Amino acid sequence: MKLTQALALVTVTTGLGLAGAITLPGNTTQAAAKSTLKTFPKAFRHNWYMTAGKRGNAMKITAKTNRMRYNTDTGFVKFNLHAHKRPFPNNKNKYKPLWIYAKKQHGTVHIGLWNKSVTLPLEGSYRVRTKTYRNRKIKVLQKVSGGHVDSTYYTTKKLAAHFNK
């Protein structure tokens, strides 16, 4: 008799505990708003060169800025990283035109421009990979779209010259 009462008590309390856990309002954490990245990942923070030479295409990525030279006739243009909750508001024009955002997306970091009035070569999805050079592993920054590598940036101008012959 005592065994059946104890078993019934355990069954009832377990059932009530599961029902209470399911109906608690604290289970909405997955639906919470996500935000863009506050800083670039540490693997991205470096000077990256796509072409060799004194005025070649290059990027300088720090924690909260990205400087890019995408035309050999110009200097570096500075873009500040700005964090914001997603989904984005419809009106992005209240932000300065050279602010960018970054978000993790399908194994890459997508960089976009706040103000869509201009398009820049900086916009796109980037990932850091390794490549073998003289039996050593080197880091490369790849700009990818649709699973294809569009361009590759290297850590030194010498490596950029070697791979872009």
N, C-alpha and C positions, 0 to 999 in steps of 0.2 A: 504494500500500500504506500509506504513512504517513497519507494523507488518510482512509482508511477506519478506521485505528486511532484517529486523533484524533477522528473523528466518533463512533465507538463509545464512547470514553472520556467524551466530553461527554454522550452519551445516558445512560450508566450513572450518572455523578455527578449529573446533573439528576434522574434517577429516584430515586436514593437521598436526595437533598436534599428532594424533595417528600414522600417517604414518611416521612422523619424529622420534617418539619414537621407532618405530619398526626397523627403518633402522639405528639407531645410532650405532656406533661401541662399545659403552660402555656396551652392553649386553653380553659380553663374559666373565663376571666375574665368572660364574659357571664353565667354562672350565679352570680356572686358576689352576696351579699345586698346589697340596696339599703337606704338609710335615709331617714328623713324629713328635712325641711329643718332646718338648724341656725339659719338666720336667714330672715326674710322678704325677698323680693326688694326691691331699692331702689325700684322703681316703686311699691310698696305703702306705703312708709314716709311717712306724711303724716297730717294730721288730715283726716278725711272726715266730711261732714255730709249727712244724708238729709233732715232737715226743718229749717226755720229756727226762730229763736227762741232764747231763753236756755237752755231745757231740752229741746231737740229731740234726736232720735236721732242719735248720732254715734259714730265710732270714731277712736281714736288708735293708729296702728301705728308701732312702733319696730322696731329690728332683732330683738329677742327678746321683745317684749311686745306685747299687744294690749289696749287698754282700750276697753270698749264701754258706751255708755249706750243701752239699748234700751227703757227705760220713762221717761217724762217725770217721774215722781215720785222717781226714784232718781239716785244719782251714778254715776260710772264704776266698772265692775268690771274688775279687772286679771286678765289671763290670761297666764301665762308659757309661752313656746314651749319644747318639750322634744323633742330629737332622739332617735330610737331606730331600731334596725335593723328592717327588715321581713322576714318577716311578724311581726305583733304577737303578743306572748304572750297566752295565754287569760285570764290574771289581770292586769287593769290596775288593780285596786283598791289596789295598794301605792303608787301615785303620788298626789300631792295632787290634790284634786278640781278645782282651777282650772287645771290644766296642759292645754295644747293641743298638738296636733301639726299640721304642715302638710306636704303632699306635692304635687308637680306631677302633674297628671292631665289629659290631653286638652286642653292649652293653657290650663289654669286652675290655680290653687293651691287645693287642697281643705284646709279647716280643720276639724278635728274635736276633740272633747273626749276626754281620756284616760279619765276615769271616766264610764261610760255611765249612771250612776244618774239624771242629769237631762238634759234637752234644752234647748238654748239657741238663740236666733236667730242667734248667731254662726256656728254650724255651717253649712257649705255650701261651694260652689265660687265663687271670686272671680276676676275678671280686670280688668285696667286697659285702658281704651280711651280714644280721644279723641272729642270732640264739638265742633261749631262753635258758638260763642257770640259774636255781634257780629263776625263775620269773623275770629275768632281761634280757635285750637285750644286746648281745655282738657282736662285729664285727668279721667276719671271712673272710679270703682270700681264694678263691676257684680257683683251676686250672681246667679249663673245656675244653673238646674237644667233638664236636659233640652233644652238649646239655647234656652231662653226666659229673658229677664231678669226676675228677681223684684223686685229693688230696685236703685236707683242712688244712689251716694254722690258728693258733690261736694266740691271743695277749700275752698270758703267757704260761709258761711251765706247770703250774698247770692245765690250761684248756686243753692243748694238752694231758696231761696224763689222764684227766677225759674222754675225748671223744674218745681216742684211746686205750681203754682197751682191 
